[in-house]
Amino acid sequence: MNIGYMLGAIANVDYEITRWLSPLLMILMAVIGIAAVVCILMQKGTNDNIGSLGGSETDTYAGKNKSRSKESVLKKLTVVFGVLMMVLSVVFFIIKQ
């Protein structure tokens, strides 16, 4: 795939499509931003330095199954929302030119 061709195709979007696509992208970015903030606020803070004083977290059952835990899912969702926000904002500003 040629990225220059794809960006050129996005930049040459018709005015009628741009008229309804711009507000739609802004609404999507707002919803994704709110979802990202909620995911970040639901995550627990980590004190890795303090945890090493009393023993590692990997000694517990929750530490061994960390990849399937709620915190892991929230971290993955945060990354997904961040990437979606970046992609949508780039598309939005290319269309608005």
N, C-alpha and C positions, 0 to 999 in steps of 0.2 A: 504494500500500500504506500502510496506517495502522500506524505503528510501535507506537503504544500498544496497538492490538488484538493485534499479534503478541506483544508482551511480556506482555500479559494472558493470552494463550493458553498461552505457555510457563510462566507462573507457576501456572496451574491444572492442571498435569499431575497425573495420577492418582498415588496413593501407590505402587501396584504398579510403575508405570513408573519412578518416582523411585528405587525400591529397587534396580533394576539399572542405571539410567542414571547414577547418581552415581559408582559405582565405574568404570564404563566411561569416563566423561568424565575422571576422575582419571588413569586409565591412559593415555588418549590425550594428556592434557596432559603427562604424564611423558615419553612417547615423543617428542612434538614438542619438548619442552624439551631432551632429550638430542640430538636431531637438530639443533636450532638451535645448541647448544654445539659440536657437531662441525663444522658449517658455518663457524662463527666461527673456530674454531681452525685450520681448513684454509686460511683466507684469509691472504694475505701482508700484512705491514704496509706502509704507504705512507710514503715520505719525500719528499713533493712539494717541499719547500724545498731539499733536497739535490739532487734530480733536476734542478732548474732551473739549477744551477751548471754541470753538464756537458752540458747539452742536454736538450731536452724528450723525453719518452718517446714522443710521437707521431711522432718521426722514424724509429722502427723499424717493422718489419713487424708486430710484436706490438702496438704502439701504435695502428696503423691499424685492426687487427681486434679492438679491445678489446671490442666488444659481443658478440663470439662466443667470447671467451676463457673459461678456467676460472674466473677471478676474477669475471667478470661473472655467470656462472651461480651461483656461490656467494653473491654479494651478493643476487641475486634470490631464491634459496632462503631466505636469512636473513630477508628481508622477508616472504616467504610464511609461513614458520614463525612469525614474530612476530605477524602478523595472525591466523593460526589460533589461536595461544595466547591472544590477547586475546578473540577471539570465544568460544572454548570456556570461558574463565574467566568471562566475563559470563553465558553460558548456565548454567554450573554454579552460580553464586551466585544467580541468579534461581530456579533449580529448588530450591535448598536452603532458600529462605525459608519 
